[in-house]
Amino acid sequence: MGGEEEEAIARSLLLREKLCEIDKCNAETSENSSPLTFMLLFGTFIIVSGAYINGNAGSGTSPAEFVILNELGLSLAAYSFFGSVLTIGGIVGAASCGKIADLVGRRGAIWVSNALCIGGWVAIALSKSAWSLDLGRLLMGIGIGILAYVLPAYIAEITPKNFMGAFVSLIMLMTGCGISVTYIIGSVCDWRILALLGTIPCRIQLLGAFFISESPRWLAKVGREKELEVAFKLLRGKNADVSHEAAEITDYTQNFNQTSEDGIKELFQRKYALAIIVGVGLMAVLQFGGLNGYSYYLSSILESAGFPSSVGSVAASIVQIVMNICSLFLIDKFGRRPLLLVSTSGCCLGSLVTGLSFLLQGYHLGKEITPILALAGILVFIGSVSIGLGGIPWIMVAEIFPVNVKGSAGSLVNLFSWSGTWIVAYTFNYLFEWSSAGNCLSSACLEVL
C-alpha cells in the first residue's frame, strides 16, 4: 500500500506541476508565434459566432417562460421538459460530433449543426403545441452539441500558439453575449420573434463557413497534403514559413493514428485517474452548481423574488458582458487555477445570498430588502461564473489529458457535462417550487466542496 500511495502522490505532484507550467506558458510568447492575418481573424470570428449560438439557444427559455405557459396552456412539467430537452439533444450531438467532424470536416460539421439549429428555431417560432416546441428544442440541442466540440477544436487547430489563450477566451465572451442579448431582446419582444431572430447568427455562421479555410489538422488526417499547405498559407500569410507547423501537424496525425485504436482502453488506466477526477469534478461544479438553472429560468427566479424580470435580466446581461470582457485580460495574466478559485468562491457567495433572500421571504421577514438581496446574489453568481467557471473547465480539460486519450477523455467529460445539464434543467423548476431557498443553498454547498 505504501508504494501505491507514493505513486498516487507522485502523479498528483506531476499534474500540479503540469498545470503550473500551463499557467506560465500562457503568459509567455510561444516560439511558434505568427502574425495576425485577415483570414485568421475572419475565420475566428465565424467560428466563435457559434458560441453566441450556444448561449442564445441555452437562454431562450428564460424570457419566454410565462408567455409560453399562458399562450399554449402548458403545465410546469411540460415546460420543464421543453427546457431540458435541449440537453437531450446535446447528449446526442456530443455522442456523434467526433464522427461527423471526422467524416465531413470541421466546416461540414458547422453546416450540419447550423442547419439543425435553424430548423429548431423555426419549429419553435411556428409552434402551436408542446410537441413542436420539444422537437425544435431537440434539434437545437443536437446542433449545439456538435458545435460544443467543433468550436474549441477548430480554434485550437488554426490559431498560432501566441494567440491561443485570447482566442479561446473569445468563446467564453461570445457565449456570455449570446445569453445576455437573448435576455435583453426577450424582455421587449414576443417569443416567436425571439425565435426567428435566433436564426440570424446561425445563418451568418452557415454562410461564413463557405469563405473560411478547412482545418489543417483535418486535411492532414485525410491525406490532403496540398490543401494543407494552401490552408496554412491563407491563415499565416503568403510569405510565411509554414513548414514547421505542417511538420508538427504531420507528426501529431501519425501519433494519433497509432494510439487512437486503444484510446478508450487506455483512458481507464490508473495513471489517468487523477486527470479524469479533475475533469469530471470541474464539470460537476459547473453543472450542479446551478449555472443552467439560472440561465434557463432566470425570469421565474426574479419574479418569485419579487423583482421585475425585465429589469433584472438586463442587469444580469450587463454584468455578464462586462465580466466576460474582464476574463479576456485576466485568464493569461493570473492563470487558470487562481481565477477558478475566485470564480467558485463568488458563485458560492452569490448562491448563499440568493438562498438567504428566499429564506427570509419564506418567514415574511425583510419584505423591502429581499428582492434587492435576491438580485444582488444573482448578479454576483452570474458575474463570478462569467469570469472563470463558465469557460475555464473546458480549457483545463483540453490541457490536462495527453494526446493518446484526449479524444476519449473529451467525449467522456462532454457526455457527463450534458447529462448534468439535463438533470439540472429538468429538475430545477420542481426543486425551486418545493424549496427555493434550499435549492440555492444546496448549490452553494456543492461549490464549497
C-alpha beads as a LAMMPS data file, in Angstrom:
LAMMPS data file: protein, C-alpha beads

449 atoms
448 bonds

1 atom types
1 bond types

-500.0 500.0 xlo xhi
-500.0 500.0 ylo yhi
-500.0 500.0 zlo zhi

Masses

1 110.0

Atoms # bond

1 1 1 0.000 0.000 0.000
2 1 1 2.897 2.357 0.750
3 1 1 4.163 2.093 -2.810
4 1 1 0.708 2.780 -4.231
5 1 1 0.306 5.842 -2.017
6 1 1 3.695 7.164 -3.110
7 1 1 2.753 6.573 -6.745
8 1 1 -0.552 8.436 -6.275
9 1 1 1.261 11.354 -4.599
10 1 1 3.785 11.432 -7.420
11 1 1 1.009 11.546 -10.046
12 1 1 -0.671 14.350 -8.098
13 1 1 2.551 16.361 -7.994
14 1 1 3.167 15.777 -11.696
15 1 1 -0.330 17.001 -12.577
16 1 1 0.116 20.025 -10.333
17 1 1 3.446 20.848 -11.954
18 1 1 1.850 20.450 -15.389
19 1 1 -0.921 22.900 -14.525
20 1 1 1.647 25.386 -13.217
21 1 1 3.629 25.055 -16.441
22 1 1 0.442 25.658 -18.443
23 1 1 -0.250 28.848 -16.494
24 1 1 3.298 30.104 -17.042
25 1 1 3.381 29.168 -20.718
26 1 1 0.165 31.024 -21.415
27 1 1 1.752 34.241 -20.128
28 1 1 4.792 33.871 -22.402
29 1 1 5.161 34.263 -26.146
30 1 1 5.430 30.955 -27.917
31 1 1 8.389 30.165 -30.110
32 1 1 5.922 29.253 -32.826
33 1 1 4.444 32.751 -32.963
34 1 1 2.747 34.055 -36.075
35 1 1 1.276 37.416 -37.067
36 1 1 -2.429 38.100 -37.231
37 1 1 -3.838 37.889 -40.749
38 1 1 -7.221 38.821 -42.152
39 1 1 -8.192 35.201 -42.857
40 1 1 -7.208 34.155 -39.344
41 1 1 -9.313 36.923 -37.784
42 1 1 -12.215 36.327 -40.158
43 1 1 -12.141 32.579 -39.593
44 1 1 -12.006 33.071 -35.830
45 1 1 -14.966 35.461 -35.938
46 1 1 -17.047 32.987 -37.936
47 1 1 -16.161 30.127 -35.599
48 1 1 -16.697 31.933 -32.286
49 1 1 -20.092 33.133 -33.511
50 1 1 -21.081 29.536 -32.822
51 1 1 -20.507 30.238 -29.121
52 1 1 -23.063 33.035 -29.424
53 1 1 -25.468 30.463 -30.896
54 1 1 -24.868 28.197 -27.889
55 1 1 -25.586 30.979 -25.406
56 1 1 -28.610 32.131 -27.381
57 1 1 -30.106 28.627 -27.517
58 1 1 -29.475 27.864 -23.865
59 1 1 -31.072 31.040 -22.502
60 1 1 -34.011 31.189 -24.923
61 1 1 -36.414 29.615 -22.423
62 1 1 -35.888 32.215 -19.694
63 1 1 -37.567 35.380 -21.035
64 1 1 -40.355 33.405 -22.747
65 1 1 -41.419 31.162 -19.858
66 1 1 -44.559 32.907 -18.600
67 1 1 -45.840 33.865 -22.053
68 1 1 -45.464 30.334 -23.454
69 1 1 -47.101 28.803 -20.368
70 1 1 -50.132 31.070 -20.775
71 1 1 -50.379 31.113 -24.581
72 1 1 -50.035 27.370 -25.162
73 1 1 -51.504 26.267 -21.852
74 1 1 -48.504 24.165 -20.820
75 1 1 -48.124 22.644 -17.383
76 1 1 -44.997 23.133 -15.268
77 1 1 -43.920 19.575 -16.132
78 1 1 -44.370 20.202 -19.858
79 1 1 -42.356 23.422 -19.739
80 1 1 -39.616 21.796 -17.655
81 1 1 -39.332 19.073 -20.291
82 1 1 -39.236 21.728 -23.026
83 1 1 -36.385 23.481 -21.243
84 1 1 -34.426 20.276 -20.611
85 1 1 -34.936 18.555 -23.980
86 1 1 -32.181 20.811 -25.340
87 1 1 -29.740 18.839 -23.223
88 1 1 -31.076 15.516 -24.505
89 1 1 -30.250 16.742 -27.992
90 1 1 -26.891 17.904 -26.649
91 1 1 -26.115 14.380 -25.475
92 1 1 -26.950 13.052 -28.964
93 1 1 -24.823 15.756 -30.565
94 1 1 -21.936 15.117 -28.157
95 1 1 -22.036 11.391 -28.924
96 1 1 -21.931 11.946 -32.695
97 1 1 -19.876 15.137 -33.019
98 1 1 -16.492 13.438 -33.363
99 1 1 -17.651 11.102 -36.118
100 1 1 -19.381 13.920 -38.005
101 1 1 -16.372 16.240 -37.747
102 1 1 -14.040 13.473 -38.932
103 1 1 -16.314 12.402 -41.780
104 1 1 -17.235 15.774 -43.336
105 1 1 -14.598 18.034 -41.808
106 1 1 -14.883 20.942 -39.375
107 1 1 -16.712 23.161 -41.864
108 1 1 -19.082 20.346 -42.767
109 1 1 -19.887 19.818 -39.089
110 1 1 -20.626 23.537 -38.792
111 1 1 -23.058 23.374 -41.718
112 1 1 -24.838 20.373 -40.194
113 1 1 -25.122 21.991 -36.768
114 1 1 -26.383 25.309 -38.138
115 1 1 -28.984 23.614 -40.324
116 1 1 -30.272 21.797 -37.238
117 1 1 -30.333 24.993 -35.167
118 1 1 -32.178 26.945 -37.875
119 1 1 -34.734 24.150 -38.193
120 1 1 -35.153 24.116 -34.429
121 1 1 -35.732 27.866 -34.127
122 1 1 -38.256 27.829 -36.981
123 1 1 -40.144 24.909 -35.403
124 1 1 -40.363 26.820 -32.126
125 1 1 -41.487 30.036 -33.835
126 1 1 -44.319 28.192 -35.633
127 1 1 -45.340 26.040 -32.652
128 1 1 -48.989 25.592 -31.743
129 1 1 -48.490 22.793 -29.197
130 1 1 -45.917 21.215 -26.914
131 1 1 -44.650 18.561 -29.349
132 1 1 -43.394 21.089 -31.906
133 1 1 -41.721 23.107 -29.157
134 1 1 -39.945 19.985 -27.946
135 1 1 -38.957 18.946 -31.479
136 1 1 -37.458 22.362 -32.188
137 1 1 -35.584 22.394 -28.900
138 1 1 -34.292 18.862 -29.528
139 1 1 -32.939 19.830 -32.975
140 1 1 -31.210 22.856 -31.465
141 1 1 -29.692 20.655 -28.772
142 1 1 -28.182 18.296 -31.344
143 1 1 -26.833 21.303 -33.239
144 1 1 -25.142 22.973 -30.270
145 1 1 -23.910 19.578 -29.035
146 1 1 -21.927 19.342 -32.272
147 1 1 -20.815 22.975 -32.029
148 1 1 -19.580 22.494 -28.461
149 1 1 -16.983 20.068 -29.831
150 1 1 -16.162 21.778 -33.118
151 1 1 -15.602 25.320 -31.789
152 1 1 -12.626 24.748 -29.449
153 1 1 -11.229 22.061 -31.765
154 1 1 -11.226 24.364 -34.803
155 1 1 -9.807 27.325 -32.841
156 1 1 -7.014 25.132 -31.466
157 1 1 -6.225 23.809 -34.936
158 1 1 -5.963 27.153 -36.776
159 1 1 -4.618 29.503 -34.094
160 1 1 -0.904 30.209 -33.546
161 1 1 0.256 29.385 -30.039
162 1 1 0.947 33.022 -29.170
163 1 1 -2.759 33.889 -29.611
164 1 1 -4.279 30.664 -28.262
165 1 1 -5.305 31.952 -24.832
166 1 1 -7.018 35.088 -26.102
167 1 1 -8.828 33.312 -28.939
168 1 1 -10.127 30.525 -26.684
169 1 1 -11.325 33.182 -24.237
170 1 1 -13.393 34.675 -27.058
171 1 1 -15.576 31.566 -26.871
172 1 1 -16.436 32.452 -23.265
173 1 1 -17.146 36.054 -24.234
174 1 1 -19.403 35.173 -27.157
175 1 1 -21.334 32.625 -25.096
176 1 1 -21.983 35.295 -22.490
177 1 1 -23.023 37.763 -25.182
178 1 1 -25.489 35.219 -26.593
179 1 1 -27.081 34.759 -23.178
180 1 1 -27.125 38.482 -22.410
181 1 1 -28.560 39.636 -25.733
182 1 1 -31.282 36.979 -25.506
183 1 1 -32.284 38.263 -22.074
184 1 1 -32.447 41.844 -23.335
185 1 1 -34.326 41.133 -26.576
186 1 1 -36.651 38.667 -24.865
187 1 1 -37.697 41.314 -22.347
188 1 1 -39.052 43.600 -25.081
189 1 1 -40.347 41.345 -27.879
190 1 1 -42.624 38.354 -28.439
191 1 1 -41.176 34.859 -28.009
192 1 1 -41.920 33.904 -31.613
193 1 1 -39.968 36.914 -32.876
194 1 1 -37.179 35.989 -30.454
195 1 1 -37.068 32.511 -32.025
196 1 1 -36.871 33.907 -35.561
197 1 1 -34.113 36.308 -34.509
198 1 1 -32.233 33.278 -33.192
199 1 1 -31.781 32.047 -36.764
200 1 1 -29.713 35.131 -37.722
201 1 1 -26.390 34.115 -36.080
202 1 1 -26.913 30.573 -37.404
203 1 1 -27.267 31.879 -40.957
204 1 1 -24.238 34.131 -40.534
205 1 1 -22.052 31.223 -39.485
206 1 1 -23.507 28.868 -42.091
207 1 1 -22.739 31.297 -44.926
208 1 1 -19.428 32.442 -43.456
209 1 1 -18.165 28.860 -43.289
210 1 1 -18.066 28.818 -47.105
211 1 1 -15.348 31.501 -47.058
212 1 1 -13.002 30.161 -44.370
213 1 1 -10.303 27.535 -44.759
214 1 1 -10.746 23.975 -43.586
215 1 1 -8.834 22.847 -40.503
216 1 1 -5.233 21.986 -41.469
217 1 1 -5.236 19.126 -38.957
218 1 1 -8.282 17.519 -40.573
219 1 1 -6.761 17.953 -44.025
220 1 1 -3.634 16.166 -42.819
221 1 1 -5.712 13.410 -41.270
222 1 1 -7.498 12.644 -44.556
223 1 1 -4.276 12.835 -46.561
224 1 1 -4.854 16.105 -48.440
225 1 1 -1.318 17.488 -48.054
226 1 1 -1.528 20.004 -50.918
227 1 1 -4.670 21.589 -49.484
228 1 1 -2.975 21.571 -46.060
229 1 1 -0.240 23.879 -47.325
230 1 1 -2.758 26.147 -49.076
231 1 1 -4.810 26.403 -45.874
232 1 1 -1.743 27.339 -43.834
233 1 1 -0.756 29.989 -46.385
234 1 1 -4.204 31.546 -46.148
235 1 1 -4.095 31.571 -42.346
236 1 1 -0.479 32.673 -41.850
237 1 1 0.098 34.832 -44.938
238 1 1 1.565 34.129 -48.357
239 1 1 5.141 34.852 -47.295
240 1 1 5.008 32.923 -44.012
241 1 1 7.155 29.831 -43.467
242 1 1 4.616 27.141 -42.589
243 1 1 6.946 24.145 -42.847
244 1 1 7.429 23.855 -39.069
245 1 1 3.709 23.864 -38.293
246 1 1 3.000 21.487 -41.171
247 1 1 5.616 19.068 -39.814
248 1 1 4.063 19.264 -36.335
249 1 1 0.641 18.503 -37.771
250 1 1 2.003 15.522 -39.707
251 1 1 3.770 14.105 -36.635
252 1 1 0.670 14.588 -34.495
253 1 1 -1.513 12.829 -37.068
254 1 1 0.851 9.864 -37.253
255 1 1 1.000 9.534 -33.465
256 1 1 -2.766 9.858 -33.194
257 1 1 -3.343 7.152 -35.762
258 1 1 -1.046 4.836 -33.801
259 1 1 -2.807 5.381 -30.450
260 1 1 -6.429 6.124 -31.342
261 1 1 -7.469 2.482 -31.638
262 1 1 -6.886 1.758 -27.930
263 1 1 -7.544 5.258 -26.557
264 1 1 -10.710 4.288 -24.677
265 1 1 -8.981 1.297 -23.096
266 1 1 -6.044 3.435 -22.021
267 1 1 -8.331 6.131 -20.607
268 1 1 -9.327 3.915 -17.683
269 1 1 -5.798 3.082 -16.656
270 1 1 -4.697 4.093 -13.190
271 1 1 -2.239 6.714 -14.388
272 1 1 -5.072 8.830 -15.840
273 1 1 -7.359 8.512 -12.804
274 1 1 -6.403 11.868 -11.264
275 1 1 -6.848 13.726 -14.543
276 1 1 -10.286 12.127 -15.041
277 1 1 -11.283 13.068 -11.488
278 1 1 -10.207 16.666 -12.107
279 1 1 -12.060 16.863 -15.431
280 1 1 -15.286 15.286 -14.206
281 1 1 -15.087 17.218 -10.922
282 1 1 -14.837 20.542 -12.745
283 1 1 -17.892 19.649 -14.831
284 1 1 -19.795 18.631 -11.692
285 1 1 -19.159 22.027 -10.114
286 1 1 -20.067 23.803 -13.362
287 1 1 -23.339 21.958 -13.972
288 1 1 -24.623 21.103 -10.488
289 1 1 -23.579 24.498 -9.131
290 1 1 -26.762 25.898 -10.688
291 1 1 -25.464 27.640 -13.816
292 1 1 -28.090 26.241 -16.162
293 1 1 -30.859 26.743 -13.628
294 1 1 -30.104 30.458 -13.660
295 1 1 -29.646 30.529 -17.435
296 1 1 -32.831 28.652 -18.347
297 1 1 -35.211 30.060 -15.725
298 1 1 -33.828 33.460 -14.701
299 1 1 -37.139 35.258 -15.275
300 1 1 -39.103 32.949 -12.968
301 1 1 -36.430 33.257 -10.259
302 1 1 -36.615 37.052 -10.390
303 1 1 -40.420 37.082 -10.381
304 1 1 -40.509 34.690 -7.421
305 1 1 -38.163 37.022 -5.573
306 1 1 -40.496 39.945 -6.230
307 1 1 -38.170 41.750 -8.634
308 1 1 -39.225 42.775 -12.172
309 1 1 -37.815 40.157 -14.536
310 1 1 -37.209 42.605 -17.390
311 1 1 -35.061 44.917 -15.271
312 1 1 -33.228 42.037 -13.597
313 1 1 -32.500 40.322 -16.910
314 1 1 -30.980 43.487 -18.364
315 1 1 -28.852 43.990 -15.248
316 1 1 -27.673 40.369 -15.425
317 1 1 -26.847 40.808 -19.113
318 1 1 -24.694 43.879 -18.471
319 1 1 -22.806 42.196 -15.629
320 1 1 -22.214 39.102 -17.730
321 1 1 -20.799 41.001 -20.701
322 1 1 -18.527 43.161 -18.516
323 1 1 -17.137 40.182 -16.586
324 1 1 -16.595 38.164 -19.760
325 1 1 -14.543 41.027 -21.190
326 1 1 -12.541 41.156 -17.957
327 1 1 -11.818 37.436 -18.216
328 1 1 -10.110 38.003 -21.593
329 1 1 -7.408 40.045 -19.857
330 1 1 -7.216 38.108 -16.587
331 1 1 -7.014 34.482 -17.728
332 1 1 -3.490 34.681 -19.163
333 1 1 -2.226 37.115 -16.538
334 1 1 -3.226 35.191 -13.415
335 1 1 -3.628 31.655 -14.739
336 1 1 -6.423 29.107 -14.670
337 1 1 -6.440 27.929 -11.069
338 1 1 -6.425 31.302 -9.248
339 1 1 -9.200 32.603 -11.473
340 1 1 -11.169 29.390 -10.989
341 1 1 -10.875 29.658 -7.198
342 1 1 -12.058 33.262 -7.246
343 1 1 -14.926 32.332 -9.575
344 1 1 -16.179 29.407 -7.465
345 1 1 -15.909 31.493 -4.289
346 1 1 -18.025 34.209 -5.895
347 1 1 -20.587 31.641 -7.088
348 1 1 -20.816 30.245 -3.557
349 1 1 -21.371 33.728 -2.128
350 1 1 -23.994 34.557 -4.777
351 1 1 -25.927 31.338 -4.114
352 1 1 -25.810 31.936 -0.350
353 1 1 -27.142 35.474 -0.693
354 1 1 -29.893 34.365 -3.088
355 1 1 -30.862 31.470 -0.829
356 1 1 -30.887 33.780 2.206
357 1 1 -33.262 36.181 0.454
358 1 1 -35.758 33.379 -0.243
359 1 1 -35.340 32.063 3.305
360 1 1 -36.216 35.479 4.740
361 1 1 -39.090 35.737 2.278
362 1 1 -40.439 32.392 3.490
363 1 1 -40.557 33.690 7.066
364 1 1 -42.037 37.030 5.918
365 1 1 -39.008 38.969 7.100
366 1 1 -37.453 41.988 5.398
367 1 1 -40.028 42.249 2.631
368 1 1 -38.474 45.521 1.454
369 1 1 -34.942 44.194 1.055
370 1 1 -35.419 40.570 -0.035
371 1 1 -35.991 41.408 -3.758
372 1 1 -32.829 43.551 -3.824
373 1 1 -30.949 40.873 -1.902
374 1 1 -32.030 38.208 -4.400
375 1 1 -30.964 40.366 -7.356
376 1 1 -27.602 41.071 -5.733
377 1 1 -26.995 37.354 -5.198
378 1 1 -27.956 36.531 -8.783
379 1 1 -25.668 39.236 -10.171
380 1 1 -22.757 38.053 -8.014
381 1 1 -23.331 34.472 -9.175
382 1 1 -23.582 35.337 -12.876
383 1 1 -20.590 37.686 -12.721
384 1 1 -18.491 35.050 -10.948
385 1 1 -19.413 32.356 -13.494
386 1 1 -18.555 34.698 -16.358
387 1 1 -15.095 35.482 -15.062
388 1 1 -13.931 31.893 -14.828
389 1 1 -16.159 28.909 -14.097
390 1 1 -18.137 29.252 -17.328
391 1 1 -15.185 28.512 -19.606
392 1 1 -12.032 27.568 -17.696
393 1 1 -13.107 23.946 -17.003
394 1 1 -13.294 23.300 -20.762
395 1 1 -9.856 24.832 -21.298
396 1 1 -8.306 22.797 -18.477
397 1 1 -9.874 19.572 -19.716
398 1 1 -8.257 20.180 -23.103
399 1 1 -4.875 20.774 -21.431
400 1 1 -4.513 18.067 -18.775
401 1 1 -5.038 14.981 -20.950
402 1 1 -2.276 13.587 -23.217
403 1 1 -2.794 13.222 -26.953
404 1 1 -3.449 9.485 -26.972
405 1 1 -6.564 9.759 -24.746
406 1 1 -7.616 13.345 -25.444
407 1 1 -10.485 12.355 -27.757
408 1 1 -11.823 9.657 -25.424
409 1 1 -11.459 11.897 -22.376
410 1 1 -13.169 14.789 -24.152
411 1 1 -16.108 12.573 -25.095
412 1 1 -16.424 11.258 -21.540
413 1 1 -16.327 14.714 -19.966
414 1 1 -18.661 16.161 -22.606
415 1 1 -21.173 13.361 -22.023
416 1 1 -21.026 13.889 -18.251
417 1 1 -21.484 17.636 -18.717
418 1 1 -24.572 17.289 -20.926
419 1 1 -26.060 14.670 -18.592
420 1 1 -25.597 17.019 -15.656
421 1 1 -27.146 19.840 -17.626
422 1 1 -30.223 17.720 -18.337
423 1 1 -30.655 16.809 -14.662
424 1 1 -30.422 20.454 -13.580
425 1 1 -32.616 21.800 -16.382
426 1 1 -35.382 19.232 -15.835
427 1 1 -35.485 19.222 -12.031
428 1 1 -34.811 22.905 -11.305
429 1 1 -38.428 24.069 -11.526
430 1 1 -39.640 21.237 -9.286
431 1 1 -36.929 21.832 -6.691
432 1 1 -37.421 25.590 -6.834
433 1 1 -41.162 25.215 -6.293
434 1 1 -40.559 22.788 -3.423
435 1 1 -37.915 24.953 -1.672
436 1 1 -36.458 27.993 -3.407
437 1 1 -34.097 28.720 -0.515
438 1 1 -32.908 25.124 -0.242
439 1 1 -32.264 24.934 -3.968
440 1 1 -29.914 27.930 -3.906
441 1 1 -28.211 26.920 -0.652
442 1 1 -27.534 23.399 -1.935
443 1 1 -25.756 24.913 -4.961
444 1 1 -23.588 26.932 -2.592
445 1 1 -22.707 23.786 -0.629
446 1 1 -21.582 21.994 -3.798
447 1 1 -19.352 24.924 -4.791
448 1 1 -17.736 24.861 -1.332
449 1 1 -16.958 21.148 -1.759

Bonds

1 1 1 2
2 1 2 3
3 1 3 4
4 1 4 5
5 1 5 6
6 1 6 7
7 1 7 8
8 1 8 9
9 1 9 10
10 1 10 11
11 1 11 12
12 1 12 13
13 1 13 14
14 1 14 15
15 1 15 16
16 1 16 17
17 1 17 18
18 1 18 19
19 1 19 20
20 1 20 21
21 1 21 22
22 1 22 23
23 1 23 24
24 1 24 25
25 1 25 26
26 1 26 27
27 1 27 28
28 1 28 29
29 1 29 30
30 1 30 31
31 1 31 32
32 1 32 33
33 1 33 34
34 1 34 35
35 1 35 36
36 1 36 37
37 1 37 38
38 1 38 39
39 1 39 40
40 1 40 41
41 1 41 42
42 1 42 43
43 1 43 44
44 1 44 45
45 1 45 46
46 1 46 47
47 1 47 48
48 1 48 49
49 1 49 50
50 1 50 51
51 1 51 52
52 1 52 53
53 1 53 54
54 1 54 55
55 1 55 56
56 1 56 57
57 1 57 58
58 1 58 59
59 1 59 60
60 1 60 61
61 1 61 62
62 1 62 63
63 1 63 64
64 1 64 65
65 1 65 66
66 1 66 67
67 1 67 68
68 1 68 69
69 1 69 70
70 1 70 71
71 1 71 72
72 1 72 73
73 1 73 74
74 1 74 75
75 1 75 76
76 1 76 77
77 1 77 78
78 1 78 79
79 1 79 80
80 1 80 81
81 1 81 82
82 1 82 83
83 1 83 84
84 1 84 85
85 1 85 86
86 1 86 87
87 1 87 88
88 1 88 89
89 1 89 90
90 1 90 91
91 1 91 92
92 1 92 93
93 1 93 94
94 1 94 95
95 1 95 96
96 1 96 97
97 1 97 98
98 1 98 99
99 1 99 100
100 1 100 101
101 1 101 102
102 1 102 103
103 1 103 104
104 1 104 105
105 1 105 106
106 1 106 107
107 1 107 108
108 1 108 109
109 1 109 110
110 1 110 111
111 1 111 112
112 1 112 113
113 1 113 114
114 1 114 115
115 1 115 116
116 1 116 117
117 1 117 118
118 1 118 119
119 1 119 120
120 1 120 121
121 1 121 122
122 1 122 123
123 1 123 124
124 1 124 125
125 1 125 126
126 1 126 127
127 1 127 128
128 1 128 129
129 1 129 130
130 1 130 131
131 1 131 132
132 1 132 133
133 1 133 134
134 1 134 135
135 1 135 136
136 1 136 137
137 1 137 138
138 1 138 139
139 1 139 140
140 1 140 141
141 1 141 142
142 1 142 143
143 1 143 144
144 1 144 145
145 1 145 146
146 1 146 147
147 1 147 148
148 1 148 149
149 1 149 150
150 1 150 151
151 1 151 152
152 1 152 153
153 1 153 154
154 1 154 155
155 1 155 156
156 1 156 157
157 1 157 158
158 1 158 159
159 1 159 160
160 1 160 161
161 1 161 162
162 1 162 163
163 1 163 164
164 1 164 165
165 1 165 166
166 1 166 167
167 1 167 168
168 1 168 169
169 1 169 170
170 1 170 171
171 1 171 172
172 1 172 173
173 1 173 174
174 1 174 175
175 1 175 176
176 1 176 177
177 1 177 178
178 1 178 179
179 1 179 180
180 1 180 181
181 1 181 182
182 1 182 183
183 1 183 184
184 1 184 185
185 1 185 186
186 1 186 187
187 1 187 188
188 1 188 189
189 1 189 190
190 1 190 191
191 1 191 192
192 1 192 193
193 1 193 194
194 1 194 195
195 1 195 196
196 1 196 197
197 1 197 198
198 1 198 199
199 1 199 200
200 1 200 201
201 1 201 202
202 1 202 203
203 1 203 204
204 1 204 205
205 1 205 206
206 1 206 207
207 1 207 208
208 1 208 209
209 1 209 210
210 1 210 211
211 1 211 212
212 1 212 213
213 1 213 214
214 1 214 215
215 1 215 216
216 1 216 217
217 1 217 218
218 1 218 219
219 1 219 220
220 1 220 221
221 1 221 222
222 1 222 223
223 1 223 224
224 1 224 225
225 1 225 226
226 1 226 227
227 1 227 228
228 1 228 229
229 1 229 230
230 1 230 231
231 1 231 232
232 1 232 233
233 1 233 234
234 1 234 235
235 1 235 236
236 1 236 237
237 1 237 238
238 1 238 239
239 1 239 240
240 1 240 241
241 1 241 242
242 1 242 243
243 1 243 244
244 1 244 245
245 1 245 246
246 1 246 247
247 1 247 248
248 1 248 249
249 1 249 250
250 1 250 251
251 1 251 252
252 1 252 253
253 1 253 254
254 1 254 255
255 1 255 256
256 1 256 257
257 1 257 258
258 1 258 259
259 1 259 260
260 1 260 261
261 1 261 262
262 1 262 263
263 1 263 264
264 1 264 265
265 1 265 266
266 1 266 267
267 1 267 268
268 1 268 269
269 1 269 270
270 1 270 271
271 1 271 272
272 1 272 273
273 1 273 274
274 1 274 275
275 1 275 276
276 1 276 277
277 1 277 278
278 1 278 279
279 1 279 280
280 1 280 281
281 1 281 282
282 1 282 283
283 1 283 284
284 1 284 285
285 1 285 286
286 1 286 287
287 1 287 288
288 1 288 289
289 1 289 290
290 1 290 291
291 1 291 292
292 1 292 293
293 1 293 294
294 1 294 295
295 1 295 296
296 1 296 297
297 1 297 298
298 1 298 299
299 1 299 300
300 1 300 301
301 1 301 302
302 1 302 303
303 1 303 304
304 1 304 305
305 1 305 306
306 1 306 307
307 1 307 308
308 1 308 309
309 1 309 310
310 1 310 311
311 1 311 312
312 1 312 313
313 1 313 314
314 1 314 315
315 1 315 316
316 1 316 317
317 1 317 318
318 1 318 319
319 1 319 320
320 1 320 321
321 1 321 322
322 1 322 323
323 1 323 324
324 1 324 325
325 1 325 326
326 1 326 327
327 1 327 328
328 1 328 329
329 1 329 330
330 1 330 331
331 1 331 332
332 1 332 333
333 1 333 334
334 1 334 335
335 1 335 336
336 1 336 337
337 1 337 338
338 1 338 339
339 1 339 340
340 1 340 341
341 1 341 342
342 1 342 343
343 1 343 344
344 1 344 345
345 1 345 346
346 1 346 347
347 1 347 348
348 1 348 349
349 1 349 350
350 1 350 351
351 1 351 352
352 1 352 353
353 1 353 354
354 1 354 355
355 1 355 356
356 1 356 357
357 1 357 358
358 1 358 359
359 1 359 360
360 1 360 361
361 1 361 362
362 1 362 363
363 1 363 364
364 1 364 365
365 1 365 366
366 1 366 367
367 1 367 368
368 1 368 369
369 1 369 370
370 1 370 371
371 1 371 372
372 1 372 373
373 1 373 374
374 1 374 375
375 1 375 376
376 1 376 377
377 1 377 378
378 1 378 379
379 1 379 380
380 1 380 381
381 1 381 382
382 1 382 383
383 1 383 384
384 1 384 385
385 1 385 386
386 1 386 387
387 1 387 388
388 1 388 389
389 1 389 390
390 1 390 391
391 1 391 392
392 1 392 393
393 1 393 394
394 1 394 395
395 1 395 396
396 1 396 397
397 1 397 398
398 1 398 399
399 1 399 400
400 1 400 401
401 1 401 402
402 1 402 403
403 1 403 404
404 1 404 405
405 1 405 406
406 1 406 407
407 1 407 408
408 1 408 409
409 1 409 410
410 1 410 411
411 1 411 412
412 1 412 413
413 1 413 414
414 1 414 415
415 1 415 416
416 1 416 417
417 1 417 418
418 1 418 419
419 1 419 420
420 1 420 421
421 1 421 422
422 1 422 423
423 1 423 424
424 1 424 425
425 1 425 426
426 1 426 427
427 1 427 428
428 1 428 429
429 1 429 430
430 1 430 431
431 1 431 432
432 1 432 433
433 1 433 434
434 1 434 435
435 1 435 436
436 1 436 437
437 1 437 438
438 1 438 439
439 1 439 440
440 1 440 441
441 1 441 442
442 1 442 443
443 1 443 444
444 1 444 445
445 1 445 446
446 1 446 447
447 1 447 448
448 1 448 449
